[in-house]
Amino acid sequence: MMGIDPVEQRRMMQESLEAILALFRAAPGERINRHSDWFTLRDAQLHVRPYTWPYPEIATAAMISPSGPRLAGQLGTSLLSLSMSVPGGYAALENAWQVVCDQAHKAGRDEPDRAGWRVLGIMHLADSRDQAIEDCTYGLQDFAKYFGAAGFVPLANLVEGAQSPREFVEDYAAKGNCCIGTPDDAITYIQDLLDRSGGFGTFLMLGHDWATPQATYHSYELFARKVIPHFKRQLDAPQASHEWARGMRDQLLGRAGEAVVKAISEHTDEIKLESEQN
């Protein structure tokens, strides 16, 4: 669409990002000069500085190749890993951060912070796995046909054949590049990503419209209610308190019963004493 040769686009991305960062990071009054075969900056500077100081966070996107992690390390940007949407995504994810660190070290930069690493995942959640699969019969096959037929390589080989929508969803889910299941499945999926990668700062979900709007909303609701609190450890204290109370149940109930009997007895004795005195 933009007429950029795919073989040249990574070089061009690096050149453009270097120029953008140079403009953002320039000292007051500093002029930037850059020349390549496709653009020239001559005595350039920003007319208006960004509202976000010193400039908005920039994240370098990465799929399978190391070009994204290399740039993130060399230039000091955040990393946005999209590799889990394609076959071979796990391998790319496992190696990505080491590439970032190696390149940062070579460039003389400080150790990168994993908190700035964003990892994309694909999931649809329901109250049961069977329901999640059934939900995705609404749109997953059409999604694959649309992007696969347009040449998106990970889906290009999935558009042939006469599978039913449910068979298609089951086969796609079995490949392991996504999570179609319950909140517990989502927790396992994300924890696996954390373990394989060594840790990252933000998990992003792809908006895909595989299910109806109502089912998609319910999926987001399940994620918000049951998955996010797990990883933010917001449920640790209530769960620990509940487990403690369960373990102390007999003792607590026994003492509570004694307290009730004692209160009744004291009240009865007090009424009896007042009656005798009168």
C-alpha positions as CSV (number, residue, x, y, z in Angstrom):
1,M,0.0,0.0,0.0
2,M,2.8,2.4,0.9
3,G,5.2,1.1,-1.8
4,I,7.9,0.1,0.7
5,D,10.1,-2.8,-0.2
6,P,9.8,-5.3,2.7
7,V,13.5,-6.0,2.4
8,E,14.2,-2.4,3.1
9,Q,11.6,-1.6,5.6
10,R,13.6,-2.6,8.7
11,R,16.5,-0.3,7.7
12,M,14.1,2.5,7.0
13,M,12.4,2.0,10.3
14,Q,15.7,2.3,12.1
15,E,16.7,5.4,10.2
16,S,13.3,7.1,10.9
17,L,13.3,6.1,14.5
18,E,16.8,7.4,15.0
19,A,15.7,10.7,13.5
20,I,12.5,11.0,15.6
21,L,14.4,10.2,18.8
22,A,17.1,12.7,17.9
23,L,14.5,15.4,17.6
24,F,12.8,14.4,20.8
25,R,16.1,14.3,22.8
26,A,17.7,17.4,21.3
27,A,18.8,20.1,23.7
28,P,17.2,23.5,23.5
29,G,18.5,25.2,20.3
30,E,20.1,22.0,19.0
31,R,19.6,21.4,15.3
32,I,19.4,17.9,13.8
33,N,20.9,16.9,10.5
34,R,20.2,13.5,8.9
35,H,20.5,12.3,5.3
36,S,19.4,9.0,3.8
37,D,18.3,7.8,0.4
38,W,14.7,8.6,1.3
39,F,14.7,11.6,3.5
40,T,16.8,14.6,4.6
41,L,16.7,16.6,7.8
42,R,18.6,19.9,7.6
43,D,18.9,22.1,10.7
44,A,15.7,20.4,12.0
45,Q,14.1,21.0,15.4
46,L,10.7,20.6,17.0
47,H,8.6,23.7,16.7
48,V,6.5,22.6,19.7
49,R,7.8,20.2,22.4
50,P,5.5,17.3,23.4
51,Y,3.1,17.8,26.2
52,T,4.3,14.6,27.7
53,W,7.8,15.4,29.1
54,P,10.4,14.8,27.8
55,Y,8.4,12.9,25.1
56,P,5.8,10.2,24.8
57,E,6.9,6.6,25.4
58,I,8.0,4.9,22.2
59,A,7.7,1.1,21.8
60,T,9.4,-0.8,19.1
61,A,7.3,-3.6,17.6
62,A,8.7,-7.1,17.2
63,M,7.5,-10.3,15.6
64,I,9.9,-13.2,14.9
65,S,13.0,-11.5,13.7
66,P,15.4,-9.9,16.2
67,S,15.2,-6.5,14.5
68,G,12.7,-5.1,16.9
69,P,14.5,-6.2,20.1
70,R,17.8,-4.9,18.6
71,L,16.3,-1.5,18.0
72,A,14.7,-1.3,21.4
73,G,18.1,-2.1,23.0
74,Q,20.2,0.2,20.8
75,L,17.9,3.2,21.0
76,G,16.4,2.8,24.5
77,T,12.8,2.3,23.6
78,S,10.2,0.0,25.1
79,L,9.5,-3.3,23.4
80,L,6.1,-4.5,22.0
81,S,6.2,-8.2,21.3
82,L,3.5,-9.4,18.8
83,S,5.1,-12.9,18.2
84,M,2.4,-14.9,20.1
85,S,0.1,-14.3,17.2
86,V,2.2,-16.5,14.9
87,P,3.8,-20.0,14.9
88,G,7.2,-19.9,16.5
89,G,6.1,-17.1,18.8
90,Y,7.3,-18.9,22.0
91,A,10.9,-19.2,20.7
92,A,10.9,-15.5,19.7
93,L,9.6,-14.5,23.1
94,E,12.1,-16.5,25.0
95,N,15.0,-14.9,23.2
96,A,13.7,-11.3,22.8
97,W,14.8,-9.7,26.1
98,Q,18.3,-11.1,26.0
99,V,18.7,-9.4,22.6
100,V,17.4,-6.1,24.1
101,C,19.9,-6.3,26.9
102,D,22.8,-7.3,24.7
103,Q,22.2,-4.4,22.3
104,A,21.7,-1.9,25.2
105,H,25.0,-3.0,26.7
106,K,26.8,-2.5,23.3
107,A,25.2,1.0,23.0
108,G,26.4,1.9,26.5
109,R,22.9,2.2,27.9
110,D,21.6,1.2,31.3
111,E,20.1,-2.2,31.9
112,P,16.6,-2.1,30.3
113,D,13.6,-2.3,32.5
114,R,11.2,-5.3,31.9
115,A,8.3,-3.2,33.2
116,G,8.3,-1.4,29.8
117,W,8.0,-4.7,27.9
118,R,4.5,-5.4,26.4
119,V,3.5,-8.8,25.2
120,L,0.4,-9.4,23.0
121,G,-1.7,-12.5,23.5
122,I,-4.9,-13.8,21.9
123,M,-7.7,-15.2,24.0
124,H,-11.4,-15.6,24.3
125,L,-12.9,-16.6,27.7
126,A,-16.2,-18.2,28.8
127,D,-17.5,-20.0,31.8
128,S,-16.4,-23.4,30.2
129,R,-14.0,-24.4,27.5
130,D,-16.8,-25.9,25.5
131,Q,-18.7,-22.6,25.6
132,A,-15.6,-20.7,24.7
133,I,-15.1,-22.8,21.6
134,E,-18.8,-22.5,20.7
135,D,-18.5,-18.7,21.1
136,C,-15.7,-18.5,18.6
137,T,-17.6,-20.4,15.9
138,Y,-19.2,-17.0,15.3
139,G,-16.2,-15.3,13.7
140,L,-12.8,-17.1,14.0
141,Q,-13.1,-18.9,10.7
142,D,-14.1,-15.7,8.9
143,F,-11.2,-13.9,10.6
144,A,-8.7,-16.5,9.4
145,K,-10.1,-16.5,5.8
146,Y,-9.9,-12.7,5.7
147,F,-6.4,-12.4,6.9
148,G,-5.1,-15.6,5.5
149,A,-6.4,-15.0,2.0
150,A,-4.8,-11.5,2.1
151,G,-1.4,-13.1,2.7
152,F,-1.0,-13.1,6.4
153,V,1.3,-16.0,6.6
154,P,0.3,-17.6,10.0
155,L,-3.3,-17.9,8.7
156,A,-2.6,-18.5,5.0
157,N,-2.4,-22.3,5.5
158,L,-5.6,-22.5,7.5
159,V,-8.1,-21.2,5.0
160,E,-8.3,-24.3,2.9
161,G,-10.5,-27.3,3.5
162,A,-14.1,-27.9,4.4
163,Q,-14.0,-27.9,8.2
164,S,-17.1,-27.0,10.1
165,P,-16.7,-23.7,12.1
166,R,-16.4,-25.7,15.4
167,E,-13.8,-28.1,14.0
168,F,-11.9,-25.1,12.8
169,V,-11.9,-23.5,16.2
170,E,-10.9,-26.7,17.9
171,D,-8.0,-27.2,15.6
172,Y,-6.9,-23.5,15.9
173,A,-7.0,-23.7,19.7
174,A,-5.0,-26.9,19.7
175,K,-2.1,-25.1,18.0
176,G,-1.3,-23.3,21.3
177,N,-0.9,-19.8,19.9
178,C,-4.0,-18.6,21.7
179,C,-6.2,-19.3,24.7
180,I,-9.8,-20.3,24.1
181,G,-11.1,-21.4,27.4
182,T,-11.8,-20.4,31.0
183,P,-10.2,-17.8,33.3
184,D,-8.1,-20.6,34.8
185,D,-6.8,-21.4,31.3
186,A,-6.0,-17.7,30.8
187,I,-4.0,-17.7,34.1
188,T,-2.1,-20.7,33.0
189,Y,-1.5,-19.2,29.5
190,I,-0.2,-15.9,30.9
191,Q,1.9,-17.6,33.6
192,D,3.5,-19.7,30.9
193,L,4.4,-16.6,29.0
194,L,5.9,-15.0,32.1
195,D,7.9,-18.1,32.8
196,R,9.2,-18.5,29.3
197,S,10.1,-14.8,28.9
198,G,11.5,-14.2,32.3
199,G,8.8,-11.6,33.0
200,F,7.3,-8.5,31.3
201,G,5.4,-5.4,32.4
202,T,2.1,-5.5,30.5
203,F,-0.1,-8.2,28.9
204,L,-2.1,-7.0,25.9
205,M,-5.1,-8.8,24.4
206,L,-5.9,-8.7,20.7
207,G,-9.3,-7.4,19.8
208,H,-10.5,-10.0,17.2
209,D,-14.3,-10.2,17.2
210,W,-14.2,-14.0,17.1
211,A,-17.4,-14.1,19.2
212,T,-20.6,-12.1,19.3
213,P,-20.5,-8.7,21.1
214,Q,-22.2,-10.1,24.1
215,A,-19.9,-13.1,24.4
216,T,-16.9,-10.8,23.8
217,Y,-18.0,-8.5,26.6
218,H,-18.4,-11.4,28.9
219,S,-14.9,-12.6,28.0
220,Y,-13.5,-9.2,29.0
221,E,-15.6,-9.2,32.2
222,L,-14.2,-12.6,33.2
223,F,-10.7,-11.4,32.5
224,A,-11.2,-8.3,34.6
225,R,-12.9,-10.1,37.5
226,K,-10.8,-13.3,37.7
227,V,-7.5,-13.0,35.8
228,I,-6.3,-9.5,36.5
229,P,-6.8,-9.7,40.3
230,H,-4.8,-13.0,40.3
231,F,-1.7,-11.4,38.7
232,K,-2.0,-8.2,40.7
233,R,-2.2,-10.3,43.8
234,Q,-5.4,-8.5,44.9
235,L,-6.9,-11.8,46.1
236,D,-4.0,-13.0,48.2
237,A,-5.2,-11.4,51.5
238,P,-8.9,-12.4,51.2
239,Q,-7.9,-16.0,50.2
240,A,-5.4,-16.3,53.0
241,S,-8.0,-14.9,55.5
242,H,-10.6,-17.4,54.3
243,E,-8.1,-20.3,54.5
244,W,-7.2,-19.3,58.0
245,A,-10.8,-19.0,59.1
246,R,-11.5,-22.5,57.6
247,G,-8.6,-23.9,59.6
248,M,-9.8,-22.3,62.8
249,R,-13.5,-23.1,62.2
250,D,-14.0,-25.5,65.0
251,Q,-12.1,-23.5,67.5
252,L,-13.7,-20.2,66.5
253,L,-17.3,-21.6,66.4
254,G,-16.7,-23.4,69.7
255,R,-15.5,-20.3,71.5
256,A,-18.3,-18.3,69.9
257,G,-20.9,-20.8,71.2
258,E,-19.4,-20.5,74.7
259,A,-19.6,-16.7,74.5
260,V,-23.3,-16.9,73.5
261,V,-24.1,-19.3,76.4
262,K,-22.1,-17.1,78.8
263,A,-24.0,-13.9,77.7
264,I,-27.4,-15.7,78.1
265,S,-26.4,-17.1,81.5
266,E,-25.1,-13.7,82.8
267,H,-28.3,-12.0,81.6
268,T,-30.5,-14.6,83.3
269,D,-28.6,-14.4,86.5
270,E,-28.9,-10.6,86.5
271,I,-32.6,-10.7,86.0
272,K,-33.0,-13.3,88.7
273,L,-31.0,-11.3,91.1
274,E,-33.0,-8.2,90.5
275,S,-36.3,-10.1,91.0
276,E,-35.1,-11.5,94.3
277,Q,-34.1,-8.0,95.5
278,N,-37.5,-6.6,94.7
